[in-house]
Amino acid sequence: MLENLNIPEGIEKEPELPLPSIEEQQRIVAELKRLEEAGELTPEILAAFMTGKKKLDQNS
């Protein structure tokens, strides 16, 4: 099925991010739900969490 998938030569592979602990995943989900309910969740914020560019503070 993937036989005809060609990856261009100049593409660099992104580094793999370590998975957050279950507790941190639960805190991230709670924060995303809070932002969504407040109408503050944007595609940029969601992308930042999913790519590891945004992390929760320990106090959150």
Secondary structure, 3 states (H helix, E strand, C coil): CCCCCCCCCCCCCCCCCCCCCHHHHHHHHHHHHHHHHCCCCCHHHHHHHHHCCCCCCCCC
